[in-house]
Amino acid sequence: MARVCSVCGKGPITGNNVSHANNRTKRRWYPNLQTVRVLVKGSPRRVRACTQCIRSGRITKAG
């Protein structure tokens, strides 16, 4: 399962871990995804949405 928000499409971003010796290794930052029951076309469905979409009201919770 991809780590992508089903509402806004937000996904992981990449960067580097940087040590005190300035060694750089690749790392990823993941969005804060939650599984929520959402009304899609009038019927409840489970989707993975980021917390920003849940808080801003871009989804309609079911139940």
Summary of the structure (lengths in Angstrom):
residues: 63
radius of gyration: 16.0
end to end distance: 24.6
largest distance: 55.4
contacts: 135
relative contact order: 0.27
helix: 10%
strand: 46%
